Amino acid sequence: MKVISIEEIEEYLNEIDNTPEKEIEAIVIRMSEEQGYALTYLMAVGGDSFDEDEHEAFFYLGFSIWYIMEKINSNMPMITEEEIDSVEQNNFKMLDVMSDETEAEITKLIEIIVENYNQPNLFGYIVESLMEEEDDDGDPLFREENSGMMLIYLKTVVDCFDKY
């Protein structure tokens, strides 16, 4: 897949934000038909670790990723359970390597990943969203202890879709 530009990300996020809720529901149904396992994955990961607000915002991020990538390549084949499990395992290996690093080293590793990633703008959008989103009270929307896992889950989805 071609590299998705920041302008394209912003354009498609604006489309989502300006789409009536009923139409969003229809788009989610279409996603379930076109990418059923990816949708199930997004709804299932995190389990009880994520609170309700985190689940909702995480799903929005995952849905947004699919929406953007589907707009760029409407012919993506359905991602299989095996594909997503394999990609997720590779991403968890990366997380294991990072777990032994200091915060400064982790930040540097993330910068290197972004610079060398097939979808650097989309990855940057994910990282920025996980680090900067706030709830209605101005508190971080995503708890720090969940951000790393969410990053891996969302990167897994991007990696699977980016193959095509």
Secondary structure as GFF3:
##gff-version 3
##sequence-region A 1 164
A	DSSP	alpha_helix	6	17	.	.	.	ID=ss1
A	DSSP	alpha_helix	21	34	.	.	.	ID=ss2
A	DSSP	alpha_helix	36	44	.	.	.	ID=ss3
A	DSSP	three_ten_helix	47	49	.	.	.	ID=ss4
A	DSSP	alpha_helix	52	72	.	.	.	ID=ss5
A	DSSP	alpha_helix	81	98	.	.	.	ID=ss6
A	DSSP	alpha_helix	103	116	.	.	.	ID=ss7
A	DSSP	alpha_helix	120	132	.	.	.	ID=ss8
A	DSSP	alpha_helix	144	162	.	.	.	ID=ss9
###
